[in-house]
Amino acid sequence: MNSAENKNMEVLFIQIARGRTYSFDITKSVITIGRDKQSDIVLSDKSVSRRHAEIVREQDGYSITDVGSTNGTCVNSRRIAKQSLQKGDTLTLGNIELTFQGIEKKDKQQVEEETEEKTEKTKQGVVRSIKLPRVSSGKPTDSFDFPK
């Protein structure tokens, strides 16, 4: 593997509802959050809008932007339109509370070893292959279901 292929990747760590911490490989500059199954982070709760918020890579770190959600986005109990993120910030999307645990750089090969490829059949019958990050329990996830 040459040095260009072995470059560092960034991994986002989010803690869900004072519980388990999940990691997400950052492969683009905007990470979408919402109920929509096409979101990068899917939160399966009716208080979360289909397109709720985005975590955006900035020159000096990351920020979160509310993208017109119905129930709003808060950082540390303050409703925001856009806010830079710091490690330990509490994010509230609808009724869901998350904690931004920060970003860590990992070697590309290490990230690939920590992901699992999944084949998914869509409603149209098209099969697509997606890579899912492993959660702290060692199992992959791409959405979160909350008790009603």
LODO-680961 format. One record per atom (N, C-alpha, C): residue number from 1; atom name; x, y, z. Coordinates in Angstrom, 3 decimals, always signed. Atoms other than C-alpha are relative to their C-alpha. Layout:
# residues N
kolpa;fipa;X;Y;Z
NUM;CA;X;Y;Z .
...
This chain:
# residues 148
kolpa;fipa;X;Y;Z
1;N;+0.854;-1.180;+0.000 .
1;CA;+0.000;+0.000;+0.000 .
1;C;+0.894;+1.234;+0.000 .
2;N;-0.840;-1.190;+0.029 .
2;CA;+1.529;+3.343;-0.977 .
2;C;-0.492;+1.032;+1.003 .
3;N;+0.332;-0.968;-1.046 .
3;CA;+1.512;+6.394;+1.300 .
3;C;-1.279;+0.768;-0.311 .
4;N;+1.245;-0.689;+0.350 .
4;CA;-1.343;+8.056;-0.622 .
4;C;-1.211;-0.837;+0.393 .
5;N;+1.109;+0.882;-0.364 .
5;CA;-3.547;+5.012;-0.020 .
5;C;-0.098;-0.185;+1.508 .
6;N;-0.060;+0.250;-1.436 .
6;CA;-2.491;+4.865;+3.638 .
6;C;-0.266;+1.279;+0.795 .
7;N;+0.218;-1.268;-0.685 .
7;CA;-3.619;+8.407;+4.507 .
7;C;-1.000;-0.156;+1.141 .
8;N;+0.911;+0.027;-1.134 .
8;CA;-5.484;+9.182;+7.702 .
8;C;-1.405;+0.371;-0.426 .
9;N;+1.409;-0.342;+0.180 .
9;CA;-9.272;+9.273;+7.753 .
9;C;-0.494;+0.514;+1.341 .
10;N;+0.567;-0.491;-1.236 .
10;CA;-11.387;+11.092;+10.297 .
10;C;-1.205;-0.848;+0.381 .
11;N;+1.104;+0.798;-0.527 .
11;CA;-13.856;+9.230;+12.501 .
11;C;-0.730;+0.864;+1.028 .
12;N;+0.851;-0.765;-0.902 .
12;CA;-16.758;+10.983;+14.272 .
12;C;-0.512;-0.921;+1.097 .
13;N;+0.517;+0.770;-1.129 .
13;CA;-17.736;+9.756;+17.747 .
13;C;-1.177;+0.741;+0.614 .
14;N;+1.230;-0.558;-0.562 .
14;CA;-21.289;+10.364;+19.004 .
14;C;-0.502;-0.958;+1.075 .
15;N;+0.618;+0.811;-1.051 .
15;CA;-22.760;+9.137;+22.282 .
15;C;-1.502;+0.249;-0.056 .
16;N;+1.452;-0.080;+0.110 .
16;CA;-26.489;+8.399;+22.090 .
16;C;-0.631;-0.121;+1.382 .
17;N;+0.821;+0.033;-1.218 .
17;CA;-28.712;+9.249;+25.084 .
17;C;+0.745;-0.558;+1.214 .
18;N;-0.811;+0.404;-1.157 .
18;CA;-25.995;+8.820;+27.722 .
18;C;+0.271;-1.506;+0.015 .
19;N;-0.220;+1.438;+0.118 .
19;CA;-25.416;+5.312;+26.437 .
19;C;+1.272;-0.303;-0.742 .
20;N;-1.120;+0.480;+0.784 .
20;CA;-23.136;+3.637;+23.951 .
20;C;+0.529;+1.091;-0.936 .
21;N;-0.614;-0.922;+0.946 .
21;CA;-20.696;+5.647;+21.828 .
21;C;+0.150;-0.703;-1.340 .
22;N;-0.062;+0.531;+1.353 .
22;CA;-20.915;+5.085;+18.066 .
22;C;+1.029;+0.777;-0.796 .
23;N;-0.970;-0.674;+0.862 .
23;CA;-18.274;+5.859;+15.467 .
23;C;-0.503;-0.011;-1.432 .
24;N;+0.404;-0.157;+1.393 .
24;CA;-18.884;+7.086;+11.930 .
24;C;+1.208;+0.463;-0.801 .
25;N;-1.104;-0.397;+0.870 .
25;CA;-16.232;+7.205;+9.212 .
25;C;-0.419;+1.241;-0.771 .
26;N;+0.300;-1.232;+0.715 .
26;CA;-16.090;+10.687;+7.728 .
26;C;+0.632;-0.096;-1.383 .
27;N;-0.490;+0.124;+1.373 .
27;CA;-15.809;+10.335;+3.971 .
27;C;-0.393;+1.201;-0.843 .
28;N;+0.405;-1.200;+0.727 .
28;CA;-17.294;+13.712;+3.013 .
28;C;-0.063;+1.160;+0.979 .
29;N;-0.067;-1.184;-0.854 .
29;CA;-17.437;+17.267;+4.348 .
29;C;-1.312;+0.328;+0.703 .
30;N;+1.302;-0.237;-0.634 .
30;CA;-21.160;+17.218;+5.263 .
30;C;-0.603;-1.343;+0.391 .
31;N;+0.626;+1.211;-0.519 .
31;CA;-22.751;+14.519;+7.451 .
31;C;-1.449;+0.352;+0.315 .
32;N;+1.417;-0.309;-0.200 .
32;CA;-26.554;+14.506;+7.324 .
32;C;-0.571;-0.838;+1.141 .
33;N;+0.657;+0.673;-1.117 .
33;CA;-28.695;+13.607;+10.341 .
33;C;-1.502;+0.198;-0.157 .
34;N;+1.448;-0.114;+0.078 .
34;CA;-32.406;+12.838;+10.246 .
34;C;-0.662;-1.363;+0.019 .
35;N;+0.790;+1.235;+0.040 .
35;CA;-35.175;+10.260;+10.057 .
35;C;+0.069;-0.676;-1.357 .
36;N;-0.065;+0.526;+1.363 .
36;CA;-34.746;+9.815;+6.290 .
36;C;+1.066;-1.087;-0.079 .
37;N;-0.931;+1.130;+0.110 .
37;CA;-33.095;+6.476;+5.503 .
37;C;+1.228;+0.330;-0.843 .
38;N;-1.149;-0.414;+0.799 .
38;CA;-30.771;+8.317;+3.101 .
38;C;+0.978;+0.862;+0.804 .
39;N;-0.889;-0.789;-0.856 .
39;CA;-29.266;+10.318;+5.997 .
39;C;+1.234;-0.820;+0.354 .
40;N;-1.213;+0.693;-0.427 .
40;CA;-25.721;+9.500;+7.051 .
40;C;-0.172;-0.581;+1.397 .
41;N;+0.340;+0.489;-1.330 .
41;CA;-26.897;+9.179;+10.663 .
41;C;-1.519;+0.043;+0.094 .
42;N;+1.460;+0.113;-0.021 .
42;CA;-30.493;+7.927;+10.877 .
42;C;-0.453;-0.127;+1.449 .
43;N;+0.588;+0.042;-1.332 .
43;CA;-32.410;+8.690;+14.080 .
43;C;-1.477;-0.304;-0.158 .
44;N;+1.369;+0.478;+0.216 .
44;CA;-35.645;+6.710;+14.061 .
44;C;-0.911;+0.434;+1.137 .
45;N;+0.885;-0.543;-1.021 .
45;CA;-37.714;+8.980;+16.295 .
45;C;-0.859;+1.074;-0.653 .
46;N;+0.917;-0.923;+0.668 .
46;CA;-40.813;+10.959;+15.252 .
46;C;+0.270;+1.465;+0.319 .
47;N;-0.318;-1.391;-0.326 .
47;CA;-39.517;+14.112;+16.978 .
47;C;+1.144;+0.543;-0.856 .
48;N;-1.098;-0.378;+0.885 .
48;CA;-36.591;+14.148;+14.517 .
48;C;-0.555;+0.138;-1.410 .
49;N;+0.469;-0.215;+1.373 .
49;CA;-37.303;+15.619;+11.072 .
49;C;+0.723;-0.935;-0.959 .
50;N;-0.644;+0.855;+1.020 .
50;CA;-36.549;+13.616;+7.932 .
50;C;+1.388;+0.537;-0.332 .
51;N;-1.289;-0.691;+0.188 .
51;CA;-33.763;+16.129;+7.186 .
51;C;+0.097;+0.981;+1.156 .
52;N;+0.011;-0.789;-1.231 .
52;CA;-32.934;+17.560;+10.599 .
52;C;+1.206;+0.941;+0.114 .
53;N;-1.205;-0.802;-0.218 .
53;CA;-29.323;+18.742;+10.802 .
53;C;+1.153;-0.561;-0.823 .
54;N;-1.226;+0.429;+0.682 .
54;CA;-25.887;+18.539;+9.236 .
54;C;+1.195;+0.346;+0.876 .
55;N;-1.291;-0.288;-0.615 .
55;CA;-22.447;+18.257;+10.789 .
55;C;+0.935;+0.300;-1.161 .
56;N;-0.782;-0.509;+1.124 .
56;CA;-20.105;+20.242;+8.549 .
56;C;+1.454;+0.189;+0.403 .
57;N;-1.431;-0.217;-0.225 .
57;CA;-16.311;+20.165;+8.336 .
57;C;+0.325;+1.442;-0.375 .
58;N;-0.429;-1.385;+0.213 .
58;CA;-14.997;+23.726;+8.693 .
58;C;+1.522;+0.031;-0.018 .
59;N;-1.463;-0.116;+0.005 .
59;CA;-11.434;+25.026;+8.366 .
59;C;+0.601;-0.279;+1.371 .
60;N;-0.544;+0.116;-1.348 .
60;CA;-10.987;+25.040;+12.141 .
60;C;-0.711;-1.032;+0.866 .
61;N;+0.690;+1.025;-0.771 .
61;CA;-13.120;+22.051;+13.184 .
61;C;-1.313;-0.399;-0.649 .
62;N;+1.314;+0.424;+0.493 .
62;CA;-16.761;+20.995;+12.869 .
62;C;-1.083;+0.883;+0.587 .
63;N;+1.161;-0.736;-0.487 .
63;CA;-20.105;+22.736;+13.195 .
63;C;-1.246;-0.828;-0.280 .
64;N;+1.295;+0.619;+0.272 .
64;CA;-23.740;+21.641;+13.324 .
64;C;-0.933;+1.098;-0.477 .
65;N;+0.959;-0.938;+0.575 .
65;CA;-26.435;+23.356;+11.254 .
65;C;-1.371;-0.656;-0.011 .
66;N;+1.376;+0.466;+0.114 .
66;CA;-30.188;+22.946;+11.646 .
66;C;-0.446;+0.319;-1.421 .
67;N;+0.384;-0.209;+1.402 .
67;CA;-31.613;+22.500;+8.131 .
67;C;-1.516;+0.165;-0.145 .
68;N;+1.430;-0.272;+0.083 .
68;CA;-35.151;+23.696;+8.838 .
68;C;-0.857;-1.049;+0.661 .
69;N;+0.752;+1.045;-0.692 .
69;CA;-36.246;+20.967;+11.239 .
69;C;-1.225;+0.585;+0.700 .
70;N;+1.226;-0.422;-0.677 .
70;CA;-39.691;+21.139;+12.848 .
70;C;+0.243;+0.298;+1.474 .
71;N;-0.174;-0.126;-1.446 .
71;CA;-38.556;+20.671;+16.464 .
71;C;+1.321;+0.629;+0.423 .
72;N;-1.217;-0.740;-0.316 .
72;CA;-35.204;+22.442;+16.244 .
72;C;+1.175;-0.849;+0.435 .
73;N;-1.261;+0.594;-0.422 .
73;CA;-31.605;+21.673;+17.144 .
73;C;+0.575;+0.887;+1.092 .
74;N;-0.611;-0.747;-1.098 .
74;CA;-29.972;+22.693;+20.428 .
74;C;+1.412;-0.516;+0.237 .
75;N;-1.341;+0.359;-0.461 .
75;CA;-26.345;+22.731;+21.505 .
75;C;+0.106;+0.526;+1.424 .
76;N;-0.090;-0.350;-1.421 .
76;CA;-25.893;+22.705;+25.281 .
76;C;-1.228;+0.785;+0.463 .
77;N;+1.315;-0.542;-0.396 .
77;CA;-29.613;+23.523;+25.769 .
77;C;-0.344;+1.346;-0.638 .
78;N;+0.284;-1.255;+0.678 .
78;CA;-29.476;+26.575;+23.470 .
78;C;-0.368;-0.279;-1.453 .
79;N;+0.437;+0.233;+1.380 .
79;CA;-31.476;+26.499;+20.221 .
79;C;+0.917;+0.760;-0.953 .
80;N;-0.975;-0.584;+0.932 .
80;CA;-29.191;+27.156;+17.261 .
80;C;-0.493;-0.119;-1.443 .
81;N;+0.126;+0.169;+1.442 .
81;CA;-29.249;+27.702;+13.517 .
81;C;+1.286;-0.657;-0.493 .
82;N;-1.311;+0.567;+0.305 .
82;CA;-25.512;+26.965;+13.272 .
82;C;+0.903;+0.266;+1.195 .
83;N;-0.861;-0.131;-1.174 .
83;CA;-22.930;+26.364;+15.995 .
83;C;+1.237;-0.859;-0.192 .
84;N;-1.202;+0.824;+0.038 .
84;CA;-19.306;+25.224;+16.112 .
84;C;-0.077;-1.017;+1.129 .
85;N;+0.074;+1.098;-0.967 .
85;CA;-18.831;+21.957;+18.000 .
85;C;+1.311;-0.168;+0.745 .
86;N;-1.141;+0.302;-0.861 .
86;CA;-16.512;+21.204;+20.896 .
86;C;-0.248;-1.363;+0.634 .
87;N;+0.132;+1.303;-0.654 .
87;CA;-15.828;+17.824;+22.494 .
87;C;-0.815;+0.159;+1.279 .
88;N;+0.847;-0.029;-1.177 .
88;CA;-18.486;+17.139;+25.128 .
88;C;-1.288;+0.785;-0.170 .
89;N;+1.238;-0.742;+0.236 .
89;CA;-21.192;+19.359;+23.590 .
89;C;-1.183;-0.949;-0.030 .
90;N;+1.241;+0.762;+0.032 .
90;CA;-24.726;+18.061;+24.156 .
90;C;-0.849;+0.528;-1.141 .
91;N;+0.830;-0.354;+1.149 .
91;CA;-26.777;+18.060;+20.944 .
91;C;-1.389;-0.565;+0.237 .
92;N;+1.368;+0.466;-0.128 .
92;CA;-30.562;+17.843;+21.122 .
92;C;-0.688;+0.208;-1.334 .
93;N;+0.728;-0.028;+1.266 .
93;CA;-32.434;+16.982;+17.934 .
93;C;-1.384;-0.547;+0.289 .
94;N;+1.327;+0.423;-0.439 .
94;CA;-36.163;+16.877;+18.635 .
94;C;+0.093;-0.399;+1.457 .
95;N;-0.088;+0.509;-1.372 .
95;CA;-36.367;+14.727;+21.785 .
95;C;+1.245;-0.850;+0.236 .
96;N;-1.175;+0.872;-0.082 .
96;CA;-33.072;+12.910;+21.122 .
96;C;+1.214;+0.795;+0.444 .
97;N;-1.206;-0.648;-0.507 .
97;CA;-29.984;+13.843;+23.094 .
97;C;+1.230;-0.805;-0.407 .
98;N;-1.261;+0.597;+0.424 .
98;CA;-26.527;+13.125;+21.674 .
98;C;+1.128;+0.788;+0.649 .
99;N;-1.184;-0.716;-0.463 .
99;CA;-23.068;+14.016;+22.932 .
99;C;+1.073;-0.106;-1.063 .
100;N;-1.084;-0.047;+0.979 .
100;CA;-20.399;+15.108;+20.450 .
100;C;+1.288;-0.350;+0.737 .
101;N;-1.204;+0.469;-0.690 .
101;CA;-17.357;+13.112;+21.572 .
101;C;+1.282;+0.383;-0.726 .
102;N;-1.175;-0.477;+0.719 .
102;CA;-15.038;+14.559;+18.946 .
102;C;+0.321;-0.799;-1.241 .
103;N;-0.489;+0.579;+1.240 .
103;CA;-13.110;+13.548;+15.878 .
103;C;+1.383;-0.585;+0.269 .
104;N;-1.303;+0.640;-0.145 .
104;CA;-10.179;+11.168;+15.728 .
104;C;+0.491;-0.385;-1.385 .
105;N;-0.580;+0.431;+1.270 .
105;CA;-7.824;+10.508;+12.837 .
105;C;+0.446;-1.447;+0.137 .
106;N;-0.398;+1.401;+0.009 .
106;CA;-7.325;+6.848;+11.955 .
106;C;+0.631;-0.320;-1.344 .
107;N;-0.616;+0.488;+1.211 .
107;CA;-5.209;+5.072;+9.390 .
107;C;-1.075;-0.640;-0.871 .
108;N;+1.016;+0.524;+0.913 .
108;CA;-7.278;+4.153;+6.305 .
108;C;-0.138;-1.515;+0.118 .
109;N;+0.052;+1.454;-0.106 .
109;CA;-6.367;+0.471;+6.632 .
109;C;-0.704;-0.422;+1.292 .
110;N;+0.646;+0.305;-1.276 .
110;CA;-7.447;+0.454;+10.307 .
110;C;-1.510;+0.209;-0.111 .
111;N;+1.423;-0.274;+0.182 .
111;CA;-10.798;+2.012;+9.346 .
111;C;-0.649;-1.112;-0.812 .
112;N;+0.549;+1.066;+0.836 .
112;CA;-11.335;-0.602;+6.620 .
112;C;-0.144;-1.302;+0.778 .
113;N;+0.075;+1.212;-0.809 .
113;CA;-10.614;-3.394;+9.115 .
113;C;-1.128;+0.072;+1.019 .
114;N;+1.045;-0.180;-1.004 .
114;CA;-13.202;-1.914;+11.517 .
114;C;-1.390;+0.157;-0.606 .
115;N;+1.309;-0.118;+0.644 .
115;CA;-16.020;-1.758;+8.963 .
115;C;-0.421;-1.351;-0.547 .
116;N;+0.553;+1.232;+0.542 .
116;CA;-18.270;-4.457;+7.632 .
116;C;-0.801;+0.358;-1.239 .
117;N;+0.763;-0.260;+1.213 .
117;CA;-19.631;-4.575;+4.123 .
117;C;-1.345;-0.716;+0.086 .
118;N;+1.361;+0.544;-0.059 .
118;CA;-23.376;-5.131;+3.873 .
118;C;-0.628;+0.168;-1.370 .
119;N;+0.733;-0.096;+1.250 .
119;CA;-25.429;-5.886;+0.805 .
119;C;-1.450;+0.296;+0.342 .
120;N;+1.360;-0.429;-0.299 .
120;CA;-28.781;-4.148;+0.815 .
120;C;-0.836;-0.030;-1.267 .
121;N;+0.917;+0.030;+1.132 .
121;CA;-31.731;-4.766;-1.476 .
121;C;-1.000;+1.141;+0.186 .
122;N;+0.908;-1.140;-0.092 .
122;CA;-33.736;-1.612;-2.185 .
122;C;-1.386;-0.397;-0.477 .
123;N;+1.377;+0.263;+0.417 .
123;CA;-37.472;-1.375;-2.899 .
123;C;-0.100;-0.242;-1.504 .
124;N;+0.018;+0.170;+1.447 .
124;CA;-36.692;-1.169;-6.617 .
124;C;+0.665;-1.304;-0.439 .
125;N;-0.632;+1.266;+0.336 .
125;CA;-34.908;-4.521;-6.439 .
125;C;+1.477;+0.136;-0.322 .
126;N;-1.415;-0.229;+0.272 .
126;CA;-31.479;-2.944;-6.909 .
126;C;+0.791;-0.391;+1.238 .
127;N;-0.844;+0.381;-1.120 .
127;CA;-28.761;-4.431;-4.745 .
127;C;+1.178;+0.955;+0.035 .
128;N;-1.157;-0.876;-0.132 .
128;CA;-26.186;-2.037;-3.399 .
128;C;+0.832;-0.464;+1.175 .
129;N;-0.915;+0.395;-1.056 .
129;CA;-23.169;-2.628;-1.222 .
129;C;+0.389;+1.249;+0.775 .
130;N;-0.354;-1.146;-0.820 .
130;CA;-22.578;-0.276;+1.690 .
130;C;+0.918;-0.464;+1.115 .
131;N;-0.875;+0.313;-1.124 .
131;CA;-19.915;-0.143;+4.394 .
131;C;-0.567;+0.650;+1.237 .
132;N;+0.545;-0.495;-1.246 .
132;CA;-21.167;+0.236;+7.938 .
132;C;+1.090;+0.034;+1.050 .
133;N;-1.003;-0.030;-1.070 .
133;CA;-18.995;+1.405;+10.834 .
133;C;-0.387;-0.955;+1.124 .
134;N;+0.266;+0.853;-1.147 .
134;CA;-18.647;-0.940;+13.763 .
134;C;-0.206;+0.883;+1.221 .
135;N;+0.236;-0.740;-1.237 .
135;CA;-20.059;+0.345;+17.033 .
135;C;+0.874;-0.580;+1.087 .
136;N;-0.895;+0.435;-1.064 .
136;CA;-18.308;-0.036;+20.345 .
136;C;-0.216;-1.455;+0.411 .
137;N;+0.245;+1.398;-0.333 .
137;CA;-19.952;-3.427;+20.838 .
137;C;+0.554;-0.935;-1.070 .
138;N;-0.565;+0.815;+1.067 .
138;CA;-18.291;-4.595;+17.626 .
138;C;-0.985;-0.340;-1.091 .
139;N;+1.010;+0.276;+1.018 .
139;CA;-21.526;-4.712;+15.609 .
139;C;-0.228;+1.255;-0.837 .
140;N;+0.236;-1.173;+0.818 .
140;CA;-22.279;-2.435;+12.652 .
140;C;-1.399;+0.574;+0.218 .
141;N;+1.310;-0.626;-0.086 .
141;CA;-25.124;+0.056;+12.693 .
141;C;-0.093;+1.142;-0.997 .
142;N;+0.177;-1.188;+0.823 .
142;CA;-26.576;+2.696;+10.430 .
142;C;-1.237;+0.778;+0.419 .
143;N;+1.125;-0.757;-0.524 .
143;CA;-29.635;+3.764;+12.409 .
143;C;-0.242;-0.361;+1.450 .
144;N;+0.263;+0.197;-1.413 .
144;CA;-30.925;+4.034;+15.939 .
144;C;-1.502;-0.012;+0.197 .
145;N;+1.416;+0.065;-0.324 .
145;CA;-34.343;+2.976;+17.165 .
145;C;-0.158;+0.311;+1.475 .
146;N;+0.224;-0.414;-1.372 .
146;CA;-35.661;+4.578;+20.314 .
146;C;-1.330;-0.517;+0.484 .
147;N;+1.271;+0.472;-0.527 .
147;CA;-38.373;+3.264;+22.625 .
147;C;-1.065;+1.076;-0.134 .
148;N;+1.099;-0.943;+0.179 .
148;CA;-41.742;+4.875;+22.042 .
148;C;-0.539;+0.438;+1.336 .
